[in-house]
Amino acid sequence: MLQVLAIIPARGGSKGLPRKNLRPLGGHPLVAWAVAAGLQAKCVSRTVCSTDDPEIAEAARKYGAEVPFLRPPELAQDLTLDLPVFQHALDWFDRHEAWRPDTVVQLRPTSPLRLPGMVDEGIRMLANDPQATAVRAVCPAPCNPHKMWRLAQDAGATLPYMRNLLDVPGIEEPYNAPRQALPPVWWQIGTVDVVRAEVIRSGSMTGPRILPLKVDAKIAIDIDGEESLHLAELLQAKTDCVRPRPALSWDRVRLLVLDVDGTLTPGTIYYGPEGEELKRFHTHDGKGLAMVREAGVEVAIVTQESTPFTAARAKKLGINEVHIGINDKLALVREICRQHGLTLPEVAYVGDDLGDLPAMTAIAEAGGISCAVADARPEVRNAAVFISSHRGGEGAVRDVCDLIVHSRKSA
């Protein structure tokens, strides 16, 4: 399966519009619009925010992005190029997780208007053309460069006469020609960039063979001041674009519900010569669950399987709500909530397979937090409002625990 990393570059400094990545648009910070575009894309494996700013990092996490590192200050200056920022992210994942994605998507917070399916279309365009090195969103140029000029002092001329910027073969005076007679020109915008990871590693953000992802000029906006932010506010109100979901209320979680196979354990079972089963649990998950319980959050384990390993692991962790052989997980979650005086918006559920879908969907629709492990089934990932950066049985539950504990400490 193609591994696609969506990166949201969002540094804290900004001269034209101070703290612009946190400025609200349609009731959500700009960084949240980029997070939403990554999370809704079916082809994106992970959505990560690269920032030097803890406040931006917190906002990105609340809307569902991963922020596994803070960008070094030297890569967050006014003149810092995209290339070292993206190389830093790829190197971090290579060194810390031994993960090397095939494709990278750039989602700039300052170009927030993206139509549904746009990110996936760009990814598929690159995947379907082995010779292409990148895809870049473009729209018809708002100004025709064939009618642009260089002034004498700018062109280094000795005479005080203007010179046209571009020549057109076959047209003697393009600046006097009708617009319809001039070659069409496309303007690159910041809505979506897709590039092969190997191209970035080799020293370019595009490579030489770039495919055009044609975008309606009406959504081509780059926010860099109050006027452009105001224009974006007007445009988003009348555009059917990808919008942020409400920020995830980790501090509201009072019940954490966990599936077992593929979530607390990898999606594998070991059989001995006598047919006995063995399952592997991760110690990081165990520590995270202990911290969650210390923070006053109830933990429940709900699984369809009937094995003694689940009960043994739960006993080791001091978890009393252990429910084995459950087919209707949603009904059980509702019953647990009733017994503890809780509601679905106060529930976080972590799952990986189709049996988890009804509960995850209902919890998300109620305003709770449905979570998927990194290697969950596509249907489950689509139903999740948070996707862990780790696979089942490899620390995915710890990711959720850390967010819950951190939010309660910050509240």
Backbone torsions as a table, in degrees:
resi	resn	phi	psi	omega
1	MET	NA	135.6	179.1
2	LEU	-62.7	128.1	178.5
3	GLN	-97.2	117.7	-174.2
4	VAL	-120.5	124.2	178.8
5	LEU	-106.9	120.0	173.4
6	ALA	-94.8	124.2	-179.2
7	ILE	-113.6	130.8	177.1
8	ILE	-108.6	104.4	178.3
9	PRO	-81.6	119.8	-173.5
10	ALA	-146.4	80.9	179.7
11	ARG	-77.7	162.1	-175.8
12	GLY	-79.6	-31.8	-176.5
13	GLY	-81.8	143.3	175.3
14	SER	-161.7	126.5	-178.5
15	LYS	-85.3	-45.8	-174.8
16	GLY	-67.0	-40.2	-179.7
17	LEU	-139.5	91.7	-174.9
18	PRO	-52.4	135.5	178.5
19	ARG	57.0	36.1	-170.4
20	LYS	-63.7	-31.1	-178.3
21	ASN	-68.8	-12.3	176.0
22	LEU	-107.2	-1.4	179.4
23	ARG	-67.6	140.5	-175.8
24	PRO	-76.9	141.7	171.9
25	LEU	-136.3	119.6	-177.6
26	GLY	58.7	29.2	178.0
27	GLY	88.0	3.6	-179.8
28	HIS	-132.5	147.0	177.0
29	PRO	-63.8	151.7	-177.4
30	LEU	-54.4	-38.6	-178.3
31	VAL	-60.6	-29.2	-178.7
32	ALA	-67.2	-31.0	179.5
33	TRP	-67.1	-37.7	176.9
34	ALA	-70.2	-39.5	177.2
35	VAL	-60.1	-44.2	-179.3
36	ALA	-60.3	-40.2	-179.8
37	ALA	-63.8	-37.3	178.1
38	GLY	-71.5	-42.3	-176.4
39	LEU	-69.7	-32.4	-177.8
40	GLN	-81.2	-13.3	-178.3
41	ALA	-76.5	122.8	-177.4
42	LYS	-68.2	-26.9	-176.5
43	CYS	-86.7	-10.5	-177.3
44	VAL	-84.1	128.1	179.9
45	SER	-82.4	-41.9	-177.0
46	ARG	-145.4	141.4	178.5
47	THR	-115.6	118.0	-171.3
48	VAL	-127.0	137.6	173.9
49	CYS	-100.8	126.2	175.6
50	SER	-102.6	109.1	-177.8
51	THR	-143.6	156.7	174.2
52	ASP	-99.5	-2.8	-168.1
53	ASP	-110.0	118.4	-178.8
54	PRO	-59.9	-33.6	-179.2
55	GLU	-69.2	-40.4	176.0
56	ILE	-66.0	-40.0	178.3
57	ALA	-59.0	-42.5	-179.8
58	GLU	-65.0	-42.1	179.1
59	ALA	-64.0	-43.3	179.6
60	ALA	-62.1	-41.3	178.6
61	ARG	-63.2	-41.9	-177.8
62	LYS	-62.1	-28.2	179.7
63	TYR	-94.8	4.3	170.5
64	GLY	108.7	1.6	179.7
65	ALA	-83.1	157.6	169.5
66	GLU	-85.8	141.6	171.1
67	VAL	-135.1	75.8	-173.5
68	PRO	-76.8	-10.5	-179.3
69	PHE	-152.1	160.4	168.7
70	LEU	-102.8	135.1	-178.3
71	ARG	-67.6	137.9	178.2
72	PRO	-59.5	144.6	-178.4
73	PRO	-55.8	-34.4	-179.0
74	GLU	-67.0	-13.9	176.6
75	LEU	-104.0	20.6	-179.5
76	ALA	-134.6	34.9	179.6
77	GLN	-91.7	168.6	-178.3
78	ASP	-58.2	-36.0	-175.0
79	LEU	-103.3	11.9	178.8
80	THR	-66.7	130.6	178.5
81	LEU	-81.6	163.5	177.5
82	ASP	-64.8	-38.3	-170.4
83	LEU	-55.4	-53.9	-179.4
84	PRO	-64.4	-28.9	177.7
85	VAL	-65.1	-44.1	-178.7
86	PHE	-74.6	-35.1	175.6
87	GLN	-64.6	-38.1	177.3
88	HIS	-60.8	-44.4	-179.6
89	ALA	-64.1	-46.1	179.8
90	LEU	-62.9	-40.2	179.2
91	ASP	-66.1	-37.5	-179.9
92	TRP	-62.3	-46.9	-179.5
93	PHE	-66.0	-35.2	178.8
94	ASP	-65.3	-44.1	-175.6
95	ARG	-77.7	-38.1	-173.0
96	HIS	-94.1	-25.8	-176.9
97	GLU	-128.4	0.5	-176.6
98	ALA	52.0	37.1	-179.9
99	TRP	-111.5	126.9	-179.0
100	ARG	-126.9	95.0	-179.7
101	PRO	-65.0	156.4	179.4
102	ASP	-84.0	-35.3	-171.5
103	THR	-135.0	145.9	179.5
104	VAL	-123.8	135.3	176.4
105	VAL	-113.7	131.5	174.4
106	GLN	-100.8	125.5	178.8
107	LEU	-122.4	101.3	-177.4
108	ARG	-81.3	130.2	177.5
109	PRO	-61.5	-27.8	-175.7
110	THR	-80.6	-2.4	171.3
111	SER	-121.5	75.7	-163.9
112	PRO	-83.3	-13.8	-172.8
113	LEU	-93.3	111.0	-179.3
114	ARG	-132.4	133.7	-179.8
115	LEU	-78.4	152.0	177.1
116	PRO	-56.4	135.4	178.2
117	GLY	85.4	-7.5	-175.6
118	MET	-64.9	-44.6	-179.5
119	VAL	-64.1	-45.1	178.7
120	ASP	-61.9	-38.5	179.2
121	GLU	-61.2	-43.2	178.5
122	GLY	-63.4	-40.5	179.3
123	ILE	-64.6	-43.5	-179.3
124	ARG	-66.9	-36.6	177.8
125	MET	-57.9	-45.6	-179.4
126	LEU	-68.7	-41.4	-178.9
127	ALA	-64.6	-31.8	-176.2
128	ASN	-86.1	-3.6	178.3
129	ASP	-126.3	93.9	-176.1
130	PRO	-60.1	-23.4	-179.0
131	GLN	-82.3	-22.5	-177.5
132	ALA	-71.4	145.5	178.7
133	THR	-105.0	-20.5	-178.2
134	ALA	-162.2	165.0	171.8
135	VAL	-127.6	136.0	179.8
136	ARG	-132.8	133.8	177.9
137	ALA	-70.1	133.4	178.7
138	VAL	-138.0	158.0	173.6
139	CYS	-140.2	163.8	176.8
140	PRO	-54.3	133.9	-177.5
141	ALA	-62.0	133.0	-179.9
142	PRO	-69.0	-24.3	177.5
143	CYS	-129.9	135.5	-178.2
144	ASN	-81.2	116.8	-177.1
145	PRO	-66.6	-15.6	177.5
146	HIS	-72.6	-10.6	176.2
147	LYS	-111.3	23.6	177.9
148	MET	-103.1	157.3	-173.0
149	TRP	-131.5	156.7	167.6
150	ARG	-111.2	131.2	176.5
151	LEU	-76.1	157.9	-173.6
152	ALA	-56.4	-45.7	-177.4
153	GLN	-67.2	-28.7	178.5
154	ASP	-77.5	-28.6	-176.9
155	ALA	-92.0	-2.4	-179.8
156	GLY	73.9	21.3	-178.2
157	ALA	-81.2	155.9	178.5
158	THR	-90.7	-18.5	178.5
159	LEU	-102.9	152.7	-172.3
160	PRO	-84.2	35.4	-175.7
161	TYR	-111.9	146.1	178.6
162	MET	-71.5	155.9	174.0
163	ARG	-125.0	137.9	178.1
164	ASN	-67.6	148.1	-174.0
165	LEU	-71.0	-43.7	-174.0
166	LEU	-129.6	143.3	171.0
167	ASP	-98.4	154.3	177.7
168	VAL	-126.5	117.6	178.3
169	PRO	-55.0	129.8	178.0
170	GLY	90.1	-9.1	178.4
171	ILE	-123.7	110.7	-172.3
172	GLU	-65.3	-43.1	-178.8
173	GLU	-127.6	81.5	-176.1
174	PRO	-61.2	-29.1	-179.4
175	TYR	-69.8	-15.8	176.2
176	ASN	-103.2	-4.2	-177.5
177	ALA	-81.1	152.2	174.8
178	PRO	-64.9	149.2	-178.0
179	ARG	-54.7	-37.5	-176.9
180	GLN	-65.6	-22.2	-178.6
181	ALA	-86.6	-9.7	-176.4
182	LEU	-91.9	152.5	179.3
183	PRO	-61.9	140.6	175.7
184	PRO	-65.3	143.1	-177.4
185	VAL	-127.0	138.8	-177.7
186	TRP	-115.5	142.6	-176.0
187	TRP	-109.0	126.7	177.9
188	GLN	-75.8	137.1	-178.5
189	ILE	-124.9	171.4	-172.9
190	GLY	-96.7	17.0	-172.9
191	THR	-66.7	-51.7	-178.4
192	VAL	-147.5	131.1	167.2
193	ASP	-124.4	136.1	175.2
194	VAL	-127.3	131.4	-176.0
195	VAL	-146.3	146.6	176.3
196	ARG	-67.8	136.9	-177.8
197	ALA	-60.4	-35.3	-179.2
198	GLU	-64.2	-29.9	177.9
199	VAL	-67.3	-42.8	177.7
200	ILE	-63.8	-44.6	-179.7
201	ARG	-61.7	-30.9	-177.9
202	SER	-85.1	-5.9	171.6
203	GLY	114.7	23.5	178.4
204	SER	-145.0	150.5	175.4
205	MET	-90.8	-4.2	-179.4
206	THR	-140.0	-34.3	-168.3
207	GLY	73.3	-177.4	-171.7
208	PRO	-87.8	-16.3	-172.8
209	ARG	-118.1	97.2	-171.1
210	ILE	-111.0	124.6	177.2
211	LEU	-88.2	145.8	178.7
212	PRO	-90.6	127.1	169.2
213	LEU	-99.8	102.0	-172.4
214	LYS	-77.2	127.9	-173.7
215	VAL	-123.7	145.4	175.8
216	ASP	-63.3	130.7	-178.6
217	ALA	-61.1	-19.9	-177.9
218	LYS	-65.7	-25.0	-179.7
219	ILE	-105.4	6.0	-179.6
220	ALA	-83.5	93.7	-178.3
221	ILE	-136.2	140.8	177.4
222	ASP	-123.3	111.5	-174.7
223	ILE	-82.7	118.1	178.9
224	ASP	-143.6	12.1	179.7
225	GLY	-169.0	174.8	-177.5
226	GLU	-62.7	-38.0	-178.2
227	GLU	-65.1	-46.1	-179.5
228	SER	-68.4	-31.4	176.1
229	LEU	-67.0	-40.6	178.0
230	HIS	-64.6	-41.2	178.3
231	LEU	-63.5	-41.4	178.3
232	ALA	-62.0	-36.7	178.7
233	GLU	-63.0	-41.4	178.8
234	LEU	-67.3	-41.7	-176.5
235	LEU	-68.8	-42.9	-176.5
236	GLN	-64.0	-28.5	-177.8
237	ALA	-68.5	-23.6	-178.1
238	LYS	-120.6	20.0	-179.3
239	THR	-119.7	135.5	176.6
240	ASP	-83.6	73.3	-175.0
241	CYS	-108.7	170.6	176.6
242	VAL	-69.5	125.1	-176.4
243	ARG	-117.2	150.1	177.9
244	PRO	-66.1	142.7	167.7
245	ARG	-75.0	166.2	175.1
246	PRO	-57.4	147.6	178.1
247	ALA	-57.4	142.9	-177.6
248	LEU	-73.2	125.2	-176.0
249	SER	-92.7	71.7	-179.1
250	TRP	-61.9	-31.8	-178.4
251	ASP	-69.3	-13.5	-179.1
252	ARG	-90.0	-9.2	-175.5
253	VAL	-68.5	126.8	176.3
254	ARG	-119.7	-11.3	-179.8
255	LEU	-140.3	125.4	176.5
256	LEU	-110.0	117.8	-178.1
257	VAL	-109.2	133.9	-174.7
258	LEU	-126.2	132.6	162.9
259	ASP	-75.3	169.5	-177.5
260	VAL	-110.9	-71.8	-174.7
261	ASP	-66.9	120.7	-177.6
262	GLY	88.6	-5.7	-179.9
263	THR	-121.9	-67.1	173.0
264	LEU	-78.0	-21.4	176.4
265	THR	-125.7	161.1	171.2
266	PRO	-64.2	163.5	-179.6
267	GLY	-78.8	43.7	-179.8
268	THR	-135.0	154.0	175.5
269	ILE	-130.7	132.9	177.2
270	TYR	-97.3	132.9	178.5
271	TYR	-113.9	131.7	175.0
272	GLY	-84.3	177.5	-176.6
273	PRO	-64.0	-23.4	179.4
274	GLU	-95.0	8.3	179.3
275	GLY	87.5	4.5	-179.7
276	GLU	-74.2	147.0	-178.9
277	GLU	-95.1	151.1	170.8
278	LEU	-133.3	139.5	178.0
279	LYS	-128.6	150.7	-177.5
280	ARG	-111.6	127.8	176.1
281	PHE	-111.9	157.8	-177.7
282	HIS	-103.4	132.2	-178.1
283	THR	-65.4	-30.5	178.6
284	HIS	-63.0	-38.7	176.7
285	ASP	-62.5	-42.6	-179.7
286	GLY	-60.3	-43.7	179.0
287	LYS	-65.0	-41.0	178.9
288	GLY	-61.9	-42.2	179.5
289	LEU	-65.9	-35.1	176.3
290	ALA	-63.8	-41.4	179.3
291	MET	-66.3	-38.5	179.3
292	VAL	-63.2	-44.5	-179.3
293	ARG	-66.5	-36.8	176.3
294	GLU	-63.8	-29.0	179.3
295	ALA	-80.4	0.0	176.4
296	GLY	92.9	14.4	-179.9
297	VAL	-98.5	130.1	177.4
298	GLU	-73.4	142.7	178.0
299	VAL	-120.4	133.5	178.1
300	ALA	-129.4	138.7	175.5
301	ILE	-108.8	126.7	-177.0
302	VAL	-131.9	119.8	-176.8
303	THR	-142.6	151.1	176.0
304	GLN	-79.3	-25.7	-175.5
305	GLU	-77.1	153.4	178.4
306	SER	-121.7	90.4	178.1
307	THR	-135.3	153.7	-179.6
308	PRO	-72.1	-15.1	-175.2
309	PHE	-67.1	-38.5	-179.1
310	THR	-63.0	-46.8	179.6
311	ALA	-63.5	-38.0	-179.9
312	ALA	-65.2	-43.0	-179.9
313	ARG	-67.1	-41.1	179.4
314	ALA	-63.2	-41.0	178.8
315	LYS	-62.8	-40.5	178.9
316	LYS	-61.2	-35.9	-178.1
317	LEU	-88.7	-6.1	-179.9
318	GLY	76.6	26.4	-179.4
319	ILE	-93.6	123.3	-177.3
320	ASN	-92.2	-31.7	-179.0
321	GLU	-81.0	85.9	-179.7
322	VAL	-121.8	118.5	-174.3
323	HIS	-126.3	113.7	-172.6
324	ILE	-111.5	144.7	178.3
325	GLY	73.8	34.2	-176.1
326	ILE	-97.6	123.1	176.9
327	ASN	-94.3	-39.5	179.1
328	ASP	-98.8	87.0	-175.4
329	LYS	-70.5	-35.0	-179.6
330	LEU	-62.8	-44.0	179.3
331	ALA	-60.7	-39.4	179.8
332	LEU	-68.3	-41.0	178.5
333	VAL	-61.2	-42.0	177.4
334	ARG	-60.9	-39.8	-179.4
335	GLU	-67.7	-40.7	177.3
336	ILE	-61.7	-42.9	177.5
337	CYS	-59.5	-43.8	-179.3
338	ARG	-60.7	-44.1	-177.1
339	GLN	-65.7	-31.9	-177.1
340	HIS	-99.5	4.0	179.9
341	GLY	68.5	36.3	-177.9
342	LEU	-115.4	170.1	176.7
343	THR	-125.6	163.5	-178.0
344	LEU	-58.8	-34.5	177.1
345	PRO	-62.0	-13.6	179.2
346	GLU	-98.2	12.8	-175.3
347	VAL	-110.2	138.3	165.5
348	ALA	-115.1	131.6	-176.1
349	TYR	-124.8	133.1	179.1
350	VAL	-116.4	122.3	-178.8
351	GLY	-143.2	-179.2	-176.7
352	ASP	-145.3	-18.4	-171.8
353	ASP	-133.9	179.0	-170.5
354	LEU	-60.7	-29.1	178.4
355	GLY	-64.2	-18.8	179.8
356	ASP	-89.3	-13.0	-171.6
357	LEU	-58.4	-50.3	-177.6
358	PRO	-57.6	-44.1	-179.9
359	ALA	-67.0	-44.1	-179.0
360	MET	-62.6	-43.0	-179.1
361	THR	-63.9	-46.3	-179.2
362	ALA	-64.0	-40.7	-179.5
363	ILE	-65.6	-44.0	179.4
364	ALA	-64.0	-42.2	-179.5
365	GLU	-65.8	-28.7	179.6
366	ALA	-81.7	-11.1	-178.8
367	GLY	104.6	4.4	173.3
368	GLY	-81.0	-169.5	-174.7
369	ILE	-119.5	109.0	174.7
370	SER	-94.3	127.6	-173.3
371	CYS	-120.3	142.9	176.2
372	ALA	-121.0	145.6	172.7
373	VAL	-75.6	163.8	-172.7
374	ALA	-61.5	-32.4	-177.1
375	ASP	-103.7	26.5	177.4
376	ALA	-66.2	161.9	175.1
377	ARG	-60.7	147.6	-178.1
378	PRO	-53.9	-38.4	-179.7
379	GLU	-63.6	-35.7	-179.1
380	VAL	-73.4	-41.1	176.9
381	ARG	-59.8	-40.1	-179.3
382	ASN	-67.3	-29.3	-179.9
383	ALA	-83.8	-13.3	-176.1
384	ALA	-82.2	146.6	171.3
385	VAL	-99.9	-9.0	172.5
386	PHE	-141.1	132.9	177.7
387	ILE	-118.8	121.7	-179.6
388	SER	-66.2	153.1	175.9
389	SER	-81.4	-7.2	-178.3
390	HIS	-114.3	155.6	179.0
391	ARG	-78.8	164.0	177.5
392	GLY	-59.2	135.6	-179.8
393	GLY	76.3	4.6	-178.2
394	GLU	-126.1	27.5	176.6
395	GLY	106.4	7.5	-179.4
396	ALA	-63.8	-42.8	-179.9
397	VAL	-64.4	-34.6	178.7
398	ARG	-62.2	-37.5	177.8
399	ASP	-56.3	-45.7	-179.1
400	VAL	-67.6	-42.9	179.7
401	CYS	-59.8	-43.3	-179.0
402	ASP	-61.0	-41.0	-179.7
403	LEU	-65.6	-40.4	179.1
404	ILE	-65.2	-48.6	-177.9
405	VAL	-64.3	-43.1	-179.2
406	HIS	-62.2	-42.0	-178.3
407	SER	-65.4	-36.9	-179.0
408	ARG	-71.8	-30.7	176.1
409	LYS	-72.1	-31.7	-177.1
410	SER	-82.8	-19.5	-174.1
411	ALA	-68.1	NA	NA
